[in-house]
Amino acid sequence: MFRLEGTYGDLLPKITLILEHWLPKSGFKLRSTPAYAHYHQNHFIDENEKFELDFYLPIGFF
């Protein structure tokens, strides 16, 4: 689980860093179940376009 915070436009680059940089170096592999997010603050409905969420990445050793 990754806690991500930022403003509109920051989310995809943060997820890209996790998938393209952290994951290959971690020793884990992506599982076949989908990733998901639990929003604490949603940038689409927040007047300041800020988000705060927990990004759950299904990983395991293979």
VMD Tcl script that builds the backbone (N, CA, C; Angstrom):
set m [mol new atoms 186]
animate dup $m
set s [atomselect $m all]
$s set {name element resname resid chain x y z} {
  {N N MET 1 A 0.853 -1.165 0.000}
  {CA C MET 1 A 0.000 0.000 0.000}
  {C C MET 1 A 0.896 1.223 0.000}
  {N N PHE 2 A 0.548 2.172 -0.826}
  {CA C PHE 2 A 1.263 3.435 -0.924}
  {C C PHE 2 A 0.283 4.556 -0.597}
  {N N ARG 3 A 0.645 5.458 0.291}
  {CA C ARG 3 A -0.165 6.645 0.576}
  {C C ARG 3 A 0.293 7.723 -0.396}
  {N N LEU 4 A -0.603 8.182 -1.240}
  {CA C LEU 4 A -0.284 9.189 -2.243}
  {C C LEU 4 A -1.089 10.449 -1.981}
  {N N GLU 5 A -0.425 11.587 -2.110}
  {CA C GLU 5 A -1.067 12.886 -1.935}
  {C C GLU 5 A -0.579 13.817 -3.027}
  {N N GLY 6 A -1.431 14.745 -3.432}
  {CA C GLY 6 A -1.032 15.719 -4.427}
  {C C GLY 6 A -2.229 16.463 -4.965}
  {N N THR 7 A -2.024 17.077 -6.115}
  {CA C THR 7 A -3.093 17.813 -6.775}
  {C C THR 7 A -3.344 17.197 -8.151}
  {N N TYR 8 A -4.426 17.616 -8.760}
  {CA C TYR 8 A -4.821 17.106 -10.063}
  {C C TYR 8 A -3.620 17.120 -11.013}
  {N N GLY 9 A -3.380 16.032 -11.687}
  {CA C GLY 9 A -2.256 15.921 -12.612}
  {C C GLY 9 A -1.050 15.216 -12.008}
  {N N ASP 10 A -1.009 15.080 -10.682}
  {CA C ASP 10 A 0.113 14.421 -10.010}
  {C C ASP 10 A -0.054 12.912 -9.891}
  {N N LEU 11 A -1.271 12.420 -9.978}
  {CA C LEU 11 A -1.533 11.023 -9.656}
  {C C LEU 11 A -0.874 10.050 -10.623}
  {N N LEU 12 A -1.073 10.215 -11.911}
  {CA C LEU 12 A -0.513 9.288 -12.887}
  {C C LEU 12 A 1.015 9.249 -12.828}
  {N N PRO 13 A 1.709 10.373 -12.738}
  {CA C PRO 13 A 3.168 10.302 -12.602}
  {C C PRO 13 A 3.618 9.566 -11.334}
  {N N LYS 14 A 2.885 9.689 -10.240}
  {CA C LYS 14 A 3.240 8.979 -9.005}
  {C C LYS 14 A 3.057 7.471 -9.170}
  {N N ILE 15 A 1.971 7.063 -9.799}
  {CA C ILE 15 A 1.734 5.643 -10.030}
  {C C ILE 15 A 2.765 5.087 -11.023}
  {N N THR 16 A 3.123 5.871 -12.026}
  {CA C THR 16 A 4.140 5.472 -12.989}
  {C C THR 16 A 5.479 5.236 -12.299}
  {N N LEU 17 A 5.848 6.105 -11.355}
  {CA C LEU 17 A 7.096 5.904 -10.601}
  {C C LEU 17 A 7.077 4.589 -9.839}
  {N N ILE 18 A 5.948 4.276 -9.247}
  {CA C ILE 18 A 5.830 3.017 -8.497}
  {C C ILE 18 A 5.998 1.830 -9.436}
  {N N LEU 19 A 5.297 1.841 -10.553}
  {CA C LEU 19 A 5.299 0.694 -11.465}
  {C C LEU 19 A 6.593 0.558 -12.265}
  {N N GLU 20 A 7.198 1.678 -12.643}
  {CA C GLU 20 A 8.373 1.612 -13.509}
  {C C GLU 20 A 9.703 1.672 -12.765}
  {N N HIS 21 A 9.698 2.168 -11.521}
  {CA C HIS 21 A 10.960 2.303 -10.787}
  {C C HIS 21 A 10.987 1.459 -9.522}
  {N N TRP 22 A 9.980 1.629 -8.666}
  {CA C TRP 22 A 9.987 0.881 -7.409}
  {C C TRP 22 A 9.802 -0.618 -7.636}
  {N N LEU 23 A 8.797 -0.995 -8.408}
  {CA C LEU 23 A 8.470 -2.415 -8.588}
  {C C LEU 23 A 9.636 -3.233 -9.142}
  {N N PRO 24 A 10.310 -2.810 -10.223}
  {CA C PRO 24 A 11.421 -3.626 -10.732}
  {C C PRO 24 A 12.567 -3.801 -9.727}
  {N N LYS 25 A 12.784 -2.824 -8.863}
  {CA C LYS 25 A 13.870 -2.888 -7.882}
  {C C LYS 25 A 13.466 -3.606 -6.596}
  {N N SER 26 A 12.181 -3.842 -6.413}
  {CA C SER 26 A 11.674 -4.359 -5.142}
  {C C SER 26 A 11.873 -5.857 -4.945}
  {N N GLY 27 A 12.015 -6.599 -6.031}
  {CA C GLY 27 A 12.076 -8.048 -5.928}
  {C C GLY 27 A 10.694 -8.700 -5.969}
  {N N PHE 28 A 9.669 -7.890 -6.037}
  {CA C PHE 28 A 8.304 -8.400 -6.136}
  {C C PHE 28 A 7.868 -8.434 -7.597}
  {N N LYS 29 A 6.816 -9.168 -7.846}
  {CA C LYS 29 A 6.189 -9.199 -9.169}
  {C C LYS 29 A 4.716 -8.839 -9.005}
  {N N LEU 30 A 4.186 -8.226 -10.026}
  {CA C LEU 30 A 2.780 -7.843 -10.038}
  {C C LEU 30 A 1.907 -9.082 -10.169}
  {N N ARG 31 A 0.896 -9.174 -9.330}
  {CA C ARG 31 A -0.049 -10.302 -9.414}
  {C C ARG 31 A -1.114 -9.993 -10.457}
  {N N SER 32 A -1.944 -10.952 -10.765}
  {CA C SER 32 A -2.938 -10.772 -11.823}
  {C C SER 32 A -4.196 -10.038 -11.357}
  {N N THR 33 A -4.392 -9.882 -10.051}
  {CA C THR 33 A -5.559 -9.137 -9.569}
  {C C THR 33 A -5.327 -7.643 -9.770}
  {N N PRO 34 A -6.375 -6.869 -9.961}
  {CA C PRO 34 A -6.198 -5.448 -10.251}
  {C C PRO 34 A -5.768 -4.637 -9.031}
  {N N ALA 35 A -5.015 -3.593 -9.301}
  {CA C ALA 35 A -4.697 -2.605 -8.269}
  {C C ALA 35 A -5.963 -1.800 -7.998}
  {N N TYR 36 A -6.025 -1.179 -6.814}
  {CA C TYR 36 A -7.171 -0.329 -6.518}
  {C C TYR 36 A -6.762 0.797 -5.589}
  {N N ALA 37 A -7.611 1.795 -5.495}
  {CA C ALA 37 A -7.335 2.965 -4.665}
  {C C ALA 37 A -8.491 3.197 -3.703}
  {N N HIS 38 A -8.139 3.575 -2.490}
  {CA C HIS 38 A -9.121 3.998 -1.488}
  {C C HIS 38 A -8.879 5.492 -1.258}
  {N N TYR 39 A -9.816 6.309 -1.728}
  {CA C TYR 39 A -9.670 7.757 -1.641}
  {C C TYR 39 A -10.086 8.265 -0.265}
  {N N HIS 40 A -9.245 9.112 0.300}
  {CA C HIS 40 A -9.595 9.851 1.506}
  {C C HIS 40 A -10.037 11.261 1.112}
  {N N GLN 41 A -9.461 11.743 0.015}
  {CA C GLN 41 A -9.819 13.050 -0.550}
  {C C GLN 41 A -9.705 12.905 -2.065}
  {N N ASN 42 A -10.766 13.246 -2.784}
  {CA C ASN 42 A -10.832 13.031 -4.218}
  {C C ASN 42 A -10.603 14.346 -4.960}
  {N N HIS 43 A -9.615 14.377 -5.836}
  {CA C HIS 43 A -9.271 15.600 -6.563}
  {C C HIS 43 A -10.333 16.021 -7.571}
  {N N PHE 44 A -11.239 15.127 -7.935}
  {CA C PHE 44 A -12.302 15.498 -8.865}
  {C C PHE 44 A -13.436 16.260 -8.186}
  {N N ILE 45 A -13.571 16.109 -6.866}
  {CA C ILE 45 A -14.642 16.821 -6.167}
  {C C ILE 45 A -14.119 17.826 -5.145}
  {N N ASP 46 A -12.816 17.853 -4.910}
  {CA C ASP 46 A -12.220 18.818 -3.995}
  {C C ASP 46 A -12.035 20.152 -4.710}
  {N N GLU 47 A -12.426 21.243 -4.090}
  {CA C GLU 47 A -12.354 22.553 -4.757}
  {C C GLU 47 A -10.918 22.971 -5.062}
  {N N ASN 48 A -9.936 22.444 -4.320}
  {CA C ASN 48 A -8.527 22.748 -4.574}
  {C C ASN 48 A -7.840 21.681 -5.421}
  {N N GLU 49 A -8.622 20.733 -5.926}
  {CA C GLU 49 A -8.137 19.649 -6.783}
  {C C GLU 49 A -7.040 18.821 -6.107}
  {N N LYS 50 A -7.158 18.618 -4.797}
  {CA C LYS 50 A -6.182 17.828 -4.047}
  {C C LYS 50 A -6.714 16.419 -3.832}
  {N N PHE 51 A -5.786 15.468 -3.810}
  {CA C PHE 51 A -6.158 14.089 -3.516}
  {C C PHE 51 A -5.284 13.542 -2.404}
  {N N GLU 52 A -5.852 12.580 -1.718}
  {CA C GLU 52 A -5.124 11.771 -0.745}
  {C C GLU 52 A -5.748 10.385 -0.840}
  {N N LEU 53 A -4.912 9.396 -1.118}
  {CA C LEU 53 A -5.449 8.050 -1.303}
  {C C LEU 53 A -4.430 7.000 -0.906}
  {N N ASP 54 A -4.945 5.815 -0.666}
  {CA C ASP 54 A -4.118 4.637 -0.465}
  {C C ASP 54 A -4.197 3.831 -1.747}
  {N N PHE 55 A -3.041 3.600 -2.366}
  {CA C PHE 55 A -2.955 2.844 -3.611}
  {C C PHE 55 A -2.473 1.441 -3.272}
  {N N TYR 56 A -3.325 0.463 -3.515}
  {CA C TYR 56 A -3.027 -0.929 -3.201}
  {C C TYR 56 A -2.550 -1.642 -4.465}
  {N N LEU 57 A -1.336 -2.150 -4.397}
  {CA C LEU 57 A -0.729 -2.824 -5.538}
  {C C LEU 57 A -0.592 -4.305 -5.181}
  {N N PRO 58 A -1.236 -5.188 -5.940}
  {CA C PRO 58 A -1.155 -6.617 -5.631}
  {C C PRO 58 A 0.198 -7.189 -6.073}
  {N N ILE 59 A 1.031 -7.539 -5.119}
  {CA C ILE 59 A 2.370 -8.030 -5.424}
  {C C ILE 59 A 2.620 -9.352 -4.719}
  {N N GLY 60 A 3.622 -10.047 -5.165}
  {CA C GLY 60 A 4.020 -11.298 -4.538}
  {C C GLY 60 A 5.372 -11.745 -5.061}
  {N N PHE 61 A 5.938 -12.763 -4.446}
  {CA C PHE 61 A 7.179 -13.379 -4.914}
  {C C PHE 61 A 6.820 -14.511 -5.875}
  {N N PHE 62 A 7.547 -14.615 -6.950}
  {CA C PHE 62 A 7.290 -15.687 -7.913}
  {C C PHE 62 A 8.593 -16.379 -8.248}
}
mol reanalyze $m
mol bondsrecalc $m
mol representation Tube
mol addrep $m
